[in-house]
Amino acid sequence: MKKDGSDAASQQGVSISKRGLIVGVAAGAALGAGAMLAAQIWVRKDMAARLFNPFQLGDFELAGVPGLKRADGSAMPGFSSADLAGRRSILNFWASWCPPCREEHALLVDLAARDIAPIFGANVKDEPEHAREFLSRRGNPYRAVGADSHAYLQRALGARGVPATYVIAPGPVVELSILGPLDREAIEERIVPALKSAASRDTEAHSRKG
């Protein structure tokens, strides 16, 4: 009788284990299906944003970040394609929630102090108070800061995330793109030479016209 009871308990345990395994497999399948569905929704949204993006580099306008001030207390403006059209400049996409943006920011502050070219900042999908705190604590290297709240401008230039930095030539047109965080090498060997060689070409062309 004890043996029969033991066998019954063993069979019950096996049955419970099988049920647990089935439930686990079903739950895993459900999670996998949910992840696939989420990925498909993201892809569709991404494609829709690209297909119906109201911005392009030659035609956009970003409002300023609410409450953001310059060092003199005046309001920090946003910017538009017209601000980039007349001279070479640097366009940097950033966000306060982005760790690599925090890492590269000191380099941008140093670059701005050299006054080689104006730097415009597009603040991507950020909360205004967080953006203000970020620049207040780390310094503001930007000539103007626009709120790219829906990442329209970011997507228009082909960047899938932040940070991303571009050298913009008159037009405006993209002359150089760096997708990902800046380091000193990228600044000294790519951005600065691009700006300086372009300035030399512009000076030479102006002399010929004169």
JOLINRA-V958566 format. One record per residue. N is the residue number from 1. OMEGA is omega as a letter, one per 30 degrees, with the letter a starting at -180 (* if undefined). Layout:
N;OMEGA
N;OMEGA
This chain:
1;l
2;l
3;l
4;l
5;l
6;l
7;a
8;l
9;l
10;l
11;l
12;l
13;l
14;l
15;l
16;l
17;l
18;l
19;l
20;l
21;l
22;l
23;l
24;l
25;l
26;l
27;l
28;l
29;l
30;l
31;l
32;l
33;l
34;l
35;l
36;l
37;l
38;l
39;l
40;l
41;l
42;l
43;a
44;l
45;l
46;l
47;l
48;l
49;l
50;a
51;a
52;a
53;a
54;a
55;l
56;a
57;a
58;a
59;l
60;l
61;l
62;l
63;l
64;l
65;a
66;l
67;a
68;a
69;l
70;l
71;a
72;l
73;l
74;a
75;l
76;a
77;l
78;l
79;a
80;l
81;a
82;l
83;a
84;a
85;a
86;a
87;l
88;a
89;l
90;l
91;a
92;l
93;a
94;l
95;a
96;a
97;a
98;a
99;l
100;l
101;l
102;a
103;a
104;a
105;l
106;l
107;l
108;l
109;l
110;a
111;l
112;a
113;l
114;l
115;l
116;l
117;l
118;l
119;l
120;a
121;l
122;a
123;a
124;l
125;a
126;l
127;a
128;a
129;l
130;l
131;l
132;a
133;l
134;a
135;l
136;a
137;a
138;a
139;a
140;a
141;a
142;l
143;l
144;l
145;l
146;l
147;l
148;a
149;a
150;a
151;a
152;a
153;l
154;a
155;a
156;l
157;l
158;l
159;l
160;a
161;l
162;g
163;l
164;a
165;a
166;l
167;a
168;l
169;l
170;a
171;f
172;l
173;l
174;l
175;a
176;l
177;l
178;a
179;a
180;a
181;l
182;l
183;a
184;l
185;l
186;l
187;a
188;a
189;a
190;a
191;a
192;l
193;l
194;a
195;a
196;l
197;l
198;l
199;l
200;l
201;l
202;l
203;l
204;a
205;l
206;l
207;l
208;l
209;a
210;*
